[in-house]
Amino acid sequence: MGAITKEAVLTQLRHVMDPEFRLNIVDLGLIYEVAISPSSDVTVQMTVTTPGCPIIPQFLQQAHDHIAKIEGVGKVQVQLTFNPLWTPAKMSAEARAALGLK
């Protein structure tokens, strides 16, 4: 079993889809930080597209559950933040293109 990597965490988080945009939370730019401790505990700081998002609890739970699937991962913590607020500029080029944005 190897060390847990940020890319492995992001790969798992790409399975969490925003039902409104039909894009994953990584490409939407909702993941602000991924921290991995020496004991393989993972802490993710994420946001949502709007503070009034009605499915915040589901996003957080889905993110947690997908990270927990990584072999060898320790404790998983998903933290919600609104600092800074999300803007479409945080989206990947592919996500912007999929939504017809420049």
ChimeraX commands (.cxc) that place a marker at each C-alpha (Angstrom):
marker #1 position 0.00,0.00,0.00 radius 0.5
marker #1 position 1.47,3.33,-1.06 radius 0.5
marker #1 position 1.08,6.80,0.31 radius 0.5
marker #1 position -2.22,8.59,-0.23 radius 0.5
marker #1 position -1.79,11.30,-2.86 radius 0.5
marker #1 position -3.66,14.51,-3.61 radius 0.5
marker #1 position -4.36,13.20,-7.11 radius 0.5
marker #1 position -5.97,10.04,-5.68 radius 0.5
marker #1 position -8.22,12.22,-3.52 radius 0.5
marker #1 position -9.14,14.45,-6.47 radius 0.5
marker #1 position -9.85,11.40,-8.62 radius 0.5
marker #1 position -12.35,10.17,-6.05 radius 0.5
marker #1 position -13.90,13.62,-5.70 radius 0.5
marker #1 position -14.53,13.69,-9.45 radius 0.5
marker #1 position -17.29,11.14,-8.76 radius 0.5
marker #1 position -19.27,13.77,-6.83 radius 0.5
marker #1 position -21.51,15.54,-9.30 radius 0.5
marker #1 position -23.37,18.82,-9.00 radius 0.5
marker #1 position -26.91,17.94,-10.13 radius 0.5
marker #1 position -27.63,21.43,-11.45 radius 0.5
marker #1 position -24.50,21.83,-13.57 radius 0.5
marker #1 position -23.97,18.10,-14.18 radius 0.5
marker #1 position -20.27,18.53,-13.64 radius 0.5
marker #1 position -18.03,17.16,-10.93 radius 0.5
marker #1 position -17.03,19.26,-7.92 radius 0.5
marker #1 position -13.34,19.25,-8.86 radius 0.5
marker #1 position -13.87,20.71,-12.33 radius 0.5
marker #1 position -16.37,23.18,-10.91 radius 0.5
marker #1 position -13.56,24.51,-8.71 radius 0.5
marker #1 position -15.30,23.68,-5.45 radius 0.5
marker #1 position -12.26,21.99,-3.90 radius 0.5
marker #1 position -10.02,24.59,-2.29 radius 0.5
marker #1 position -7.53,22.47,-0.38 radius 0.5
marker #1 position -6.50,18.85,0.11 radius 0.5
marker #1 position -4.26,18.07,3.08 radius 0.5
marker #1 position -2.85,14.61,3.78 radius 0.5
marker #1 position -1.19,13.88,7.12 radius 0.5
marker #1 position 1.75,11.48,7.58 radius 0.5
marker #1 position -0.76,8.98,9.04 radius 0.5
marker #1 position -2.88,9.18,5.83 radius 0.5
marker #1 position -5.67,11.26,7.34 radius 0.5
marker #1 position -7.28,13.46,4.68 radius 0.5
marker #1 position -8.78,16.90,5.21 radius 0.5
marker #1 position -10.54,18.61,2.33 radius 0.5
marker #1 position -11.70,22.19,2.32 radius 0.5
marker #1 position -14.47,22.80,-0.18 radius 0.5
marker #1 position -17.21,25.24,-1.03 radius 0.5
marker #1 position -20.44,25.24,-3.01 radius 0.5
marker #1 position -21.60,27.48,-5.83 radius 0.5
marker #1 position -23.92,29.43,-3.53 radius 0.5
marker #1 position -24.19,29.63,0.26 radius 0.5
marker #1 position -27.92,28.85,-0.03 radius 0.5
marker #1 position -27.29,25.55,-1.81 radius 0.5
marker #1 position -29.93,23.12,-0.54 radius 0.5
marker #1 position -27.76,20.02,-0.95 radius 0.5
marker #1 position -24.72,21.07,1.09 radius 0.5
marker #1 position -25.07,18.11,3.50 radius 0.5
marker #1 position -25.24,15.65,0.59 radius 0.5
marker #1 position -22.15,17.18,-1.08 radius 0.5
marker #1 position -20.16,16.92,2.12 radius 0.5
marker #1 position -21.28,13.34,2.76 radius 0.5
marker #1 position -20.61,12.23,-0.81 radius 0.5
marker #1 position -17.15,13.81,-0.75 radius 0.5
marker #1 position -16.39,12.07,2.55 radius 0.5
marker #1 position -17.65,8.70,1.32 radius 0.5
marker #1 position -15.67,8.80,-1.92 radius 0.5
marker #1 position -12.43,9.75,-0.16 radius 0.5
marker #1 position -12.99,6.99,2.39 radius 0.5
marker #1 position -12.91,4.45,-0.47 radius 0.5
marker #1 position -9.19,5.08,-1.04 radius 0.5
marker #1 position -7.18,2.11,0.17 radius 0.5
marker #1 position -5.16,2.97,3.25 radius 0.5
marker #1 position -6.84,6.30,3.97 radius 0.5
marker #1 position -7.16,7.23,7.64 radius 0.5
marker #1 position -9.67,9.65,9.04 radius 0.5
marker #1 position -11.51,11.82,6.53 radius 0.5
marker #1 position -12.69,15.33,7.27 radius 0.5
marker #1 position -14.54,17.51,4.76 radius 0.5
marker #1 position -14.84,21.14,5.78 radius 0.5
marker #1 position -17.16,23.68,4.21 radius 0.5
marker #1 position -15.90,27.21,3.63 radius 0.5
marker #1 position -17.21,30.31,1.93 radius 0.5
marker #1 position -13.89,32.13,2.06 radius 0.5
marker #1 position -13.35,33.01,-0.66 radius 0.5
marker #1 position -16.75,32.81,-2.25 radius 0.5
marker #1 position -16.91,30.62,-5.35 radius 0.5
marker #1 position -17.02,32.27,-8.77 radius 0.5
marker #1 position -17.14,30.70,-12.26 radius 0.5
marker #1 position -13.50,31.75,-12.67 radius 0.5
marker #1 position -12.57,28.84,-10.37 radius 0.5
marker #1 position -13.89,26.30,-12.89 radius 0.5
marker #1 position -11.60,24.29,-15.11 radius 0.5
marker #1 position -11.40,25.30,-18.76 radius 0.5
marker #1 position -13.23,22.10,-19.65 radius 0.5
marker #1 position -16.09,22.88,-17.26 radius 0.5
marker #1 position -16.41,26.43,-18.56 radius 0.5
marker #1 position -16.49,25.11,-22.12 radius 0.5
marker #1 position -19.14,22.51,-21.22 radius 0.5
marker #1 position -21.33,25.31,-19.89 radius 0.5
marker #1 position -20.62,27.62,-22.83 radius 0.5
marker #1 position -18.57,30.07,-20.77 radius 0.5
marker #1 position -15.27,31.64,-21.82 radius 0.5
marker link #1:1,2 radius 0.2
marker link #1:2,3 radius 0.2
marker link #1:3,4 radius 0.2
marker link #1:4,5 radius 0.2
marker link #1:5,6 radius 0.2
marker link #1:6,7 radius 0.2
marker link #1:7,8 radius 0.2
marker link #1:8,9 radius 0.2
marker link #1:9,10 radius 0.2
marker link #1:10,11 radius 0.2
marker link #1:11,12 radius 0.2
marker link #1:12,13 radius 0.2
marker link #1:13,14 radius 0.2
marker link #1:14,15 radius 0.2
marker link #1:15,16 radius 0.2
marker link #1:16,17 radius 0.2
marker link #1:17,18 radius 0.2
marker link #1:18,19 radius 0.2
marker link #1:19,20 radius 0.2
marker link #1:20,21 radius 0.2
marker link #1:21,22 radius 0.2
marker link #1:22,23 radius 0.2
marker link #1:23,24 radius 0.2
marker link #1:24,25 radius 0.2
marker link #1:25,26 radius 0.2
marker link #1:26,27 radius 0.2
marker link #1:27,28 radius 0.2
marker link #1:28,29 radius 0.2
marker link #1:29,30 radius 0.2
marker link #1:30,31 radius 0.2
marker link #1:31,32 radius 0.2
marker link #1:32,33 radius 0.2
marker link #1:33,34 radius 0.2
marker link #1:34,35 radius 0.2
marker link #1:35,36 radius 0.2
marker link #1:36,37 radius 0.2
marker link #1:37,38 radius 0.2
marker link #1:38,39 radius 0.2
marker link #1:39,40 radius 0.2
marker link #1:40,41 radius 0.2
marker link #1:41,42 radius 0.2
marker link #1:42,43 radius 0.2
marker link #1:43,44 radius 0.2
marker link #1:44,45 radius 0.2
marker link #1:45,46 radius 0.2
marker link #1:46,47 radius 0.2
marker link #1:47,48 radius 0.2
marker link #1:48,49 radius 0.2
marker link #1:49,50 radius 0.2
marker link #1:50,51 radius 0.2
marker link #1:51,52 radius 0.2
marker link #1:52,53 radius 0.2
marker link #1:53,54 radius 0.2
marker link #1:54,55 radius 0.2
marker link #1:55,56 radius 0.2
marker link #1:56,57 radius 0.2
marker link #1:57,58 radius 0.2
marker link #1:58,59 radius 0.2
marker link #1:59,60 radius 0.2
marker link #1:60,61 radius 0.2
marker link #1:61,62 radius 0.2
marker link #1:62,63 radius 0.2
marker link #1:63,64 radius 0.2
marker link #1:64,65 radius 0.2
marker link #1:65,66 radius 0.2
marker link #1:66,67 radius 0.2
marker link #1:67,68 radius 0.2
marker link #1:68,69 radius 0.2
marker link #1:69,70 radius 0.2
marker link #1:70,71 radius 0.2
marker link #1:71,72 radius 0.2
marker link #1:72,73 radius 0.2
marker link #1:73,74 radius 0.2
marker link #1:74,75 radius 0.2
marker link #1:75,76 radius 0.2
marker link #1:76,77 radius 0.2
marker link #1:77,78 radius 0.2
marker link #1:78,79 radius 0.2
marker link #1:79,80 radius 0.2
marker link #1:80,81 radius 0.2
marker link #1:81,82 radius 0.2
marker link #1:82,83 radius 0.2
marker link #1:83,84 radius 0.2
marker link #1:84,85 radius 0.2
marker link #1:85,86 radius 0.2
marker link #1:86,87 radius 0.2
marker link #1:87,88 radius 0.2
marker link #1:88,89 radius 0.2
marker link #1:89,90 radius 0.2
marker link #1:90,91 radius 0.2
marker link #1:91,92 radius 0.2
marker link #1:92,93 radius 0.2
marker link #1:93,94 radius 0.2
marker link #1:94,95 radius 0.2
marker link #1:95,96 radius 0.2
marker link #1:96,97 radius 0.2
marker link #1:97,98 radius 0.2
marker link #1:98,99 radius 0.2
marker link #1:99,100 radius 0.2
marker link #1:100,101 radius 0.2
marker link #1:101,102 radius 0.2
view
